[in-house]
Amino acid sequence: MLALLRPHLLANHFPALHGLRVLAILTIVQLHVTVGFRHWGIMPDQAFYDRSTTIWFGMDLFFLLSGFLIGAMLLRDGVSAAGAGRFWARRSFRIIPLYYVVLTFMTLAPGTSPGQRADVWHEFLYLTNYFPLRRDPVMIWAWSLCVEEHFYLAVPLLLAALSRVRDPSARLGALGALWASGVALRLGAVLLGGAWTFDRLFVEVYPRTHLRYDILVAGVILAELQHRHKDRVAALLARPWVNALSWAVPLACLGVLLWPPGFVPMPVRWALLWGGVTAVMYVPLVLQLVSRPSWVARALGHRAWLWIATFGYGIYLVHIPVANAVVYVIGGIAVQLALHGVALPLKLVWALAVAVTLGLSLAIAYVLHLAVEKPMLALRDRLVPGRG
């Protein structure tokens, strides 16, 4: 009986990254809870809203970790164009069934409109991020899953092509140029796109795969460094000034993200932050965590984070409807209490909503893992076995 309740834990090659993944989950959940409070008009204050929504870069961390972990797996197993189909098959068993289950449930839910149901075909085809987001998709937050799915289709072919380049420095140079091309393409789209509002940027730039692939490529660069240059990177990080710089750069980038320079025009600023500054922040941080022992790596590598990270995909799929329900109930109770003379601190109400959203999302994700993910992974291992 206990075996049935035991999850299929993620691989634990890089323990500290599970803690990073949990931090990314927390940043995303808190942001969407904040948006929910604003929707109901009960935010503590504008400054609190601004500070909460400034912490948006957890999604870029998810993208970079995907690029790194998928790239590391492919490099470790050996990449070839012929093996791409096998990679796609195994990856499909992991990501598609749970997404389809949640999307189908959301499509059939009472609150879904006939127009949303008529348009849901593009969501099943992983095209949400290219369909006009103003049409209100059933799962608008699945745009990021579409970006990752498109990345999964391309990355084995990319690494197979790069494997033909014998010079390790040339491989890194090619990946660096590919990352830079993503930043340049996004910047060009912004500069040539006419007048921009943030809402238009969010719809036409932020979710589009061809304008967001750079952060995923930054993860592949990390995988290449870890796979082919591990000893050299460790030796460099052992130098005190390099070690200090590898911590200082992420902290400096974090400052830029939290307090973006106002003198840079709004659309250009976001074009540089998304996948540009975030990559410069995360790359040295992840190199530190996977290359050198430290108290930070030990704290992030605690086994509890592995268990939570195992359900991270399910948490992401369900957290927004859960957050909407939690904010509606808890916010509504706070409003009713205030009308009867009992004024609760709204920041405390917000923190409670974040905690309840995380707890409920984790519980639902665990059930979905046992009911959908675990059986599909077992079927995958029977039909498309791993390479040892």
C-alpha positions as CSV (number, residue, x, y, z in Angstrom):
1,M,0.0,0.0,0.0
2,L,2.8,2.4,0.9
3,A,4.4,1.7,-2.5
4,L,1.3,3.0,-4.2
5,L,1.5,6.3,-2.3
6,R,5.3,6.7,-2.9
7,P,6.0,9.3,-5.6
8,H,8.3,8.8,-8.6
9,L,11.0,11.3,-7.4
10,L,12.9,13.4,-9.9
11,A,16.5,12.5,-10.6
12,N,18.9,13.9,-8.0
13,H,22.0,14.6,-10.0
14,F,22.1,18.3,-8.9
15,P,20.4,18.5,-5.5
16,A,20.7,22.2,-5.0
17,L,18.7,22.9,-8.1
18,H,15.6,21.4,-6.5
19,G,15.7,24.1,-3.9
20,L,16.0,26.7,-6.7
21,R,13.0,25.2,-8.4
22,V,11.0,25.5,-5.1
23,L,12.0,29.2,-4.9
24,A,10.8,29.7,-8.4
25,I,7.5,28.1,-7.6
26,L,7.1,30.4,-4.6
27,T,7.8,33.5,-6.6
28,I,5.3,32.6,-9.2
29,V,2.6,31.6,-6.7
30,Q,3.0,34.8,-4.7
31,L,2.8,36.9,-7.9
32,H,-0.5,35.3,-9.0
33,V,-2.0,35.6,-5.6
34,T,-1.1,39.3,-5.7
35,V,-2.8,39.7,-9.1
36,G,-5.9,37.9,-7.6
37,F,-6.0,40.3,-4.7
38,R,-5.8,43.3,-7.1
39,H,-8.6,41.8,-9.2
40,W,-10.9,41.8,-6.1
41,G,-9.7,45.3,-5.1
42,I,-8.4,44.4,-1.7
43,M,-4.6,44.8,-2.1
44,P,-2.8,46.2,1.0
45,D,-1.5,49.1,-1.0
46,Q,0.0,50.1,-4.4
47,A,3.6,49.9,-3.1
48,F,3.0,46.3,-1.9
49,Y,1.5,45.4,-5.3
50,D,4.4,46.9,-7.2
51,R,7.0,45.1,-5.0
52,S,5.3,41.7,-5.3
53,T,4.9,41.9,-9.1
54,T,8.5,43.1,-9.5
55,I,9.5,39.5,-8.5
56,W,8.4,38.1,-11.9
57,F,11.7,36.3,-12.8
58,G,10.9,32.9,-11.3
59,M,9.6,31.8,-14.8
60,D,13.0,32.6,-16.4
61,L,14.6,30.5,-13.7
62,F,12.3,27.6,-14.7
63,F,13.3,28.1,-18.3
64,L,17.0,28.1,-17.5
65,L,16.8,25.1,-15.3
66,S,14.9,23.2,-18.1
67,G,17.6,24.1,-20.6
68,F,20.3,23.0,-18.2
69,L,18.7,19.7,-17.0
70,I,17.5,18.6,-20.5
71,G,20.8,19.6,-22.1
72,A,22.8,17.8,-19.4
73,M,20.7,14.7,-19.8
74,L,21.1,14.7,-23.6
75,L,24.9,15.3,-23.3
76,R,25.2,12.6,-20.7
77,D,23.3,10.0,-22.7
78,G,24.9,10.9,-26.0
79,V,23.1,13.1,-28.6
80,S,22.4,12.2,-32.2
81,A,19.7,13.1,-34.8
82,A,18.7,9.4,-34.9
83,G,18.0,9.5,-31.1
84,A,15.8,12.5,-31.2
85,G,12.6,10.5,-31.7
86,R,13.5,8.4,-28.6
87,F,14.0,11.6,-26.5
88,W,10.7,13.1,-27.8
89,A,8.8,9.9,-27.0
90,R,10.1,9.7,-23.4
91,R,9.6,13.4,-22.8
92,S,6.0,13.2,-24.1
93,F,5.1,10.6,-21.5
94,R,6.3,13.0,-18.8
95,I,4.6,16.2,-19.9
96,I,1.7,15.6,-22.2
97,P,-0.7,13.3,-20.2
98,L,-0.9,15.5,-17.1
99,Y,-1.3,18.7,-19.2
100,Y,-4.1,17.1,-21.2
101,V,-5.9,15.9,-18.0
102,V,-5.8,19.4,-16.4
103,L,-6.7,21.2,-19.6
104,T,-9.6,18.9,-20.3
105,F,-10.9,19.4,-16.7
106,M,-10.6,23.1,-17.1
107,T,-12.3,23.1,-20.5
108,L,-15.3,21.2,-19.1
109,A,-15.5,23.3,-15.9
110,P,-18.7,25.3,-15.5
111,G,-16.9,28.7,-15.6
112,T,-15.5,28.1,-19.1
113,S,-17.3,30.0,-21.9
114,P,-18.4,28.5,-25.2
115,G,-15.9,30.7,-27.0
116,Q,-13.1,29.4,-24.9
117,R,-14.1,25.8,-25.6
118,A,-14.3,26.5,-29.4
119,D,-10.7,27.9,-29.3
120,V,-9.2,25.3,-27.0
121,W,-7.8,23.2,-29.9
122,H,-4.7,25.5,-30.1
123,E,-4.1,24.8,-26.4
124,F,-4.0,21.1,-27.0
125,L,-1.6,21.7,-29.9
126,Y,0.8,23.7,-27.6
127,L,0.1,26.9,-29.6
128,T,-1.3,29.0,-26.7
129,N,1.6,31.5,-26.9
130,Y,1.0,32.2,-30.6
131,F,-2.8,32.5,-30.3
132,P,-4.0,36.0,-29.4
133,L,-3.9,36.0,-25.6
134,R,-6.7,38.6,-25.6
135,R,-9.1,35.8,-26.6
136,D,-8.8,34.5,-23.0
137,P,-7.5,30.9,-23.4
138,V,-8.7,28.3,-20.9
139,M,-5.2,28.0,-19.5
140,I,-3.5,31.3,-20.4
141,W,-0.6,30.4,-18.0
142,A,0.2,27.4,-20.3
143,W,2.0,29.7,-22.7
144,S,5.3,28.8,-20.8
145,L,4.6,25.1,-21.4
146,C,4.3,25.8,-25.1
147,V,7.7,27.6,-25.1
148,E,9.2,24.5,-23.3
149,E,7.6,22.1,-25.7
150,H,9.0,23.9,-28.7
151,F,12.4,23.8,-27.0
152,Y,12.1,20.1,-26.5
153,L,11.5,19.6,-30.2
154,A,14.6,21.6,-31.2
155,V,17.2,20.9,-28.5
156,P,18.2,17.3,-29.5
157,L,18.7,18.4,-33.1
158,L,20.7,21.4,-31.9
159,L,23.0,19.4,-29.7
160,A,23.4,16.7,-32.4
161,A,24.5,19.4,-34.9
162,L,26.9,20.9,-32.3
163,S,28.4,17.4,-31.6
164,R,29.9,17.6,-35.0
165,V,32.0,20.6,-34.0
166,R,35.2,19.2,-32.6
167,D,36.6,22.3,-30.9
168,P,35.0,22.7,-27.4
169,S,35.5,26.5,-27.6
170,A,33.8,26.7,-30.9
171,R,30.8,24.8,-29.5
172,L,30.6,27.3,-26.6
173,G,31.0,30.2,-29.0
174,A,28.1,28.9,-31.2
175,L,25.8,28.5,-28.2
176,G,26.8,32.0,-27.0
177,A,26.0,33.4,-30.4
178,L,22.7,31.7,-30.4
179,W,21.9,33.2,-26.9
180,A,22.9,36.6,-28.1
181,S,20.7,36.2,-31.2
182,G,17.7,35.7,-29.0
183,V,18.4,38.9,-27.1
184,A,19.0,40.8,-30.4
185,L,15.8,39.3,-32.0
186,R,13.7,40.4,-29.1
187,L,15.3,43.9,-29.0
188,G,14.8,44.2,-32.8
189,A,11.1,43.3,-32.5
190,V,10.6,45.9,-29.8
191,L,12.5,48.7,-31.7
192,L,10.7,48.0,-34.9
193,G,7.3,47.3,-33.4
194,G,6.0,50.9,-33.1
195,A,4.3,52.2,-30.0
196,W,4.3,49.8,-27.0
197,T,2.3,49.4,-23.8
198,F,3.3,46.8,-21.3
199,D,0.1,44.9,-22.0
200,R,1.0,44.7,-25.7
201,L,4.6,43.6,-24.8
202,F,3.1,40.8,-22.6
203,V,0.9,39.6,-25.4
204,E,3.2,39.9,-28.4
205,V,6.7,39.5,-27.1
206,Y,6.9,37.9,-23.6
207,P,5.2,34.5,-24.5
208,R,6.5,34.0,-28.0
209,T,9.0,31.1,-28.4
210,H,11.1,32.8,-31.1
211,L,11.5,35.9,-28.8
212,R,12.2,33.9,-25.6
213,Y,14.5,31.1,-26.5
214,D,17.6,32.8,-25.3
215,I,17.0,31.9,-21.6
216,L,16.6,28.3,-22.5
217,V,19.8,28.4,-24.6
218,A,21.6,29.9,-21.5
219,G,20.6,26.7,-19.7
220,V,22.1,24.6,-22.5
221,I,25.4,26.7,-22.2
222,L,25.4,25.7,-18.6
223,A,25.0,22.1,-19.5
224,E,27.9,22.3,-22.0
225,L,30.1,23.9,-19.4
226,Q,29.2,21.2,-16.8
227,H,29.6,18.3,-19.2
228,R,32.8,19.3,-21.1
229,H,34.5,21.9,-18.9
230,K,33.6,20.8,-15.4
231,D,37.1,20.6,-14.0
232,R,38.2,23.9,-15.5
233,V,35.1,25.7,-14.2
234,A,35.7,24.3,-10.7
235,A,39.4,25.4,-10.8
236,L,38.3,28.9,-11.9
237,L,35.7,29.1,-9.1
238,A,38.4,28.1,-6.6
239,R,40.2,31.4,-7.2
240,P,39.0,33.8,-4.6
241,W,38.4,36.7,-7.0
242,V,36.4,34.6,-9.5
243,N,34.4,33.0,-6.6
244,A,33.5,36.5,-5.3
245,L,32.6,37.7,-8.8
246,S,30.4,34.7,-9.4
247,W,28.3,35.8,-6.3
248,A,28.5,39.5,-7.0
249,V,27.2,39.4,-10.5
250,P,23.9,37.6,-9.6
251,L,23.4,40.1,-6.7
252,A,24.0,43.0,-9.0
253,C,21.6,41.6,-11.6
254,L,19.0,41.0,-8.9
255,G,19.3,44.7,-8.0
256,V,18.7,45.7,-11.6
257,L,15.6,43.4,-11.8
258,L,14.1,44.7,-8.5
259,W,14.9,48.3,-9.4
260,P,15.1,48.5,-13.2
261,P,16.8,51.6,-14.6
262,G,14.1,54.2,-15.3
263,F,16.3,56.0,-17.9
264,V,16.0,53.0,-20.3
265,P,12.8,53.3,-22.3
266,M,10.1,50.8,-21.2
267,P,10.0,48.4,-24.1
268,V,13.8,48.3,-24.5
269,R,14.2,47.7,-20.7
270,W,11.9,44.7,-20.8
271,A,13.5,43.3,-23.9
272,L,16.9,43.4,-22.1
273,L,15.6,42.1,-18.8
274,W,13.7,39.0,-20.2
275,G,16.3,36.4,-20.9
276,G,19.1,38.9,-21.0
277,V,19.8,40.2,-17.5
278,T,18.1,37.1,-16.0
279,A,20.5,34.8,-17.9
280,V,23.5,36.8,-16.7
281,M,22.1,36.5,-13.1
282,Y,21.3,32.8,-13.2
283,V,24.3,31.3,-15.1
284,P,27.0,32.1,-12.5
285,L,24.6,31.2,-9.7
286,V,23.8,27.8,-11.1
287,L,27.5,27.2,-11.9
288,Q,28.3,27.8,-8.2
289,L,25.6,25.5,-7.0
290,V,26.6,22.6,-9.2
291,S,30.4,23.0,-9.1
292,R,31.3,23.9,-5.5
293,P,30.2,22.9,-2.0
294,S,28.8,25.7,0.0
295,W,26.3,26.3,2.8
296,V,23.9,27.7,0.1
297,A,24.2,24.6,-2.0
298,R,23.6,22.4,1.1
299,A,20.6,24.4,2.1
300,L,19.0,24.3,-1.3
301,G,19.9,20.6,-1.7
302,H,17.9,19.4,1.3
303,R,15.9,16.3,0.4
304,A,12.6,18.0,1.3
305,W,13.0,20.3,-1.7
306,L,13.4,17.2,-3.9
307,W,10.0,16.0,-2.8
308,I,8.3,19.3,-3.4
309,A,10.1,19.9,-6.7
310,T,8.8,16.5,-7.9
311,F,5.3,17.9,-7.9
312,G,6.4,21.2,-9.3
313,Y,4.9,20.6,-12.8
314,G,1.5,19.7,-11.2
315,I,1.7,22.7,-8.9
316,Y,2.2,25.0,-11.9
317,L,-0.7,23.5,-13.8
318,V,-3.2,24.0,-11.0
319,H,-2.0,26.9,-9.0
320,I,-3.9,29.7,-10.8
321,P,-7.4,28.2,-10.4
322,V,-6.5,27.3,-6.9
323,A,-5.2,30.8,-6.2
324,N,-8.4,32.4,-7.7
325,A,-10.5,30.2,-5.4
326,V,-8.4,30.9,-2.3
327,V,-8.3,34.6,-2.8
328,Y,-12.0,34.7,-3.4
329,V,-12.7,32.9,-0.1
330,I,-10.1,34.3,2.2
331,G,-10.3,37.8,0.7
332,G,-14.1,37.7,1.0
333,I,-13.9,36.6,4.6
334,A,-11.5,39.5,5.3
335,V,-13.8,42.0,3.7
336,Q,-16.9,40.7,5.6
337,L,-15.0,40.8,8.9
338,A,-14.0,44.4,8.1
339,L,-17.6,45.3,7.5
340,H,-18.4,44.0,11.0
341,G,-15.6,46.0,12.6
342,V,-12.8,43.3,12.6
343,A,-10.1,44.6,10.4
344,L,-7.4,42.0,9.7
345,P,-4.0,43.2,8.5
346,L,-4.2,42.8,4.7
347,K,-0.6,41.8,4.4
348,L,-1.3,38.9,6.8
349,V,-4.3,37.9,4.8
350,W,-2.2,38.0,1.7
351,A,0.5,35.8,3.3
352,L,-2.2,33.3,4.4
353,A,-3.6,33.2,0.9
354,V,-0.1,32.4,-0.5
355,A,0.4,29.6,2.1
356,V,-3.0,28.1,1.5
357,T,-2.6,28.3,-2.3
358,L,0.8,26.5,-2.1
359,G,-0.6,23.9,0.3
360,L,-3.7,23.1,-1.8
361,S,-1.8,23.1,-5.0
362,L,0.8,20.7,-3.6
363,A,-1.9,18.4,-2.4
364,I,-3.7,18.4,-5.7
365,A,-0.4,17.9,-7.6
366,Y,0.4,14.9,-5.4
367,V,-2.9,13.3,-6.2
368,L,-2.4,14.0,-9.9
369,H,1.1,12.6,-9.7
370,L,-0.1,9.3,-8.3
371,A,-3.1,9.1,-10.6
372,V,-1.5,10.3,-13.9
373,E,2.2,11.0,-13.8
374,K,3.5,7.9,-12.0
375,P,1.5,5.4,-14.2
376,M,2.6,7.2,-17.4
377,L,6.2,7.2,-16.3
378,A,6.0,3.5,-15.6
379,L,4.4,2.9,-19.0
380,R,7.2,5.0,-20.6
381,D,9.9,2.9,-19.0
382,R,8.3,-0.2,-20.3
383,L,7.7,1.0,-23.9
384,V,10.7,3.4,-24.2
385,P,13.3,2.3,-21.6
386,G,16.1,4.6,-20.6
387,R,19.7,4.0,-21.3
388,G,20.6,2.4,-18.0
